[in-house]
Amino acid sequence: MEAAAAIFAVISALVLVFLVIATVKAVRAVKRGVDRTVDQARRTVEDTRLKARQYTQTGVAGEVAQLRVGLRTSMRATQDALRAGVAEDPTLSESLSLFERLSAHGRELDEDLRRLETEPDRARVAECLPELRERTERIRHSADSLRWAARDRARRFADDDLAALNDQIEMEAGALRHWTTAAEARSAAAPEAPEAAGRSEQSEQSAPGGAGRERAAVEGRADWTRREFPWQKARKPQQTG
């Protein structure tokens, strides 16, 4: 009894530990999901506010908002393109690493621009704008170059695959039309008179098994035409009297 009680206690402790671990993991997963949702909502609100200030405010305030909108749009588009492409093309991992380094400079620049939005000295803001504008253009150019190169690479792979597929289809189409080549070869080697060709065809049909082969071919074609494919429309049921 003591041994059974000890085993039961050990099992209970293990179950309790597993439950605690599962609970902690679930709480962490929920927390990460909530954090992602909050961050996404915050970014959406920030982007909406910046776009509104870009069109409603004039002067240095509107230009600062315009720089932030352009920077954030370019960086987000490049990030989405690289993360989507690396799943199919692992060679883009190096480009993604370079973009992560570029993102650090982008975040620093975005913070500098955000601080200028609350700067009351407009003359000071106007003085800092040329340097910030140049930094923004350099970061955007680097991000755009990575994004365009990744898209050009994916399009080139798609074009190459399509070209190879077209070649394979042409070869298969030629193989399916093999009777044309065989008929031309027979005609060039030993042309027959129409009467001889007619007698040969008649003898093939009257030969044992000839009618059976012809009937099987006809039935095979009829069976093929009765098949349904995903792109065909459903046949309407025939009405009976």
C-alpha positions, 0 to 999 in steps of 0.5 A: 500500500505504501508503494502504491501511495508513493507511485500515486503521489509521484504521478500526481506531482508530475501531472501537476507540473505538466499542468503548470507548464501548459498553463504558463505556456498558454498565458505567454502565448495569449500575452504575445497575441495581445501584445501583437494586437496592441502593437498593430492597433497602435501602428494603425492609429499612428499611420492614420494620424500621420496621414491626416497631418500630412494633408491638413497641416502645412509648413514644417509640421506637414513635411515631418509627417510626410517624411514619417509616412514615406519612411514607414510605408517603404520599410513595411512594404520591404519587410512584408516582401522579404518575409514572404519571399524567404519562405520560398527562397531561402537565399533571401535570408541574407537580404532579410538580415541586412534589412534588420540592420537597416530597420534599426536606422529606420526606427532611430530616424522615425524617433527623431522625426517624432520628437520634432513633431512636438518641438515648439521652435519651428525655426529649429525644426526647419534647420534640421529638416534637410539632414533628416530628409537626406537620411530618409531618402537614403534609408528608403532607397536601400529598402526599395532596392532590397524589395525590388531585387527580391521581386525581380528575382521571384519574377525571373524564377517564375519566367524560367519555370514557365519557359521550361514548362512550355518546352515540356508541353511542346514535347508532349504535344509532339508525342501525342501527334506521333501518328502524323510523323509515322504517316508521313514516313510511310507515305514517303517510303512506299506510297500506295495507290488509293485502291491498294490503301482501300484494300489494306484498310478493308483487310485490316477491318475484316481481319480477326480482332480488327473490329474488336480493336476498333470497337474498343477504341471507340468505346475508349473515346466515349468513356473519355468524353464521359469523364468530368473535370473540375472546370466543366459545368455540371450536366443538367439531369435529363427529364423523363416523360 
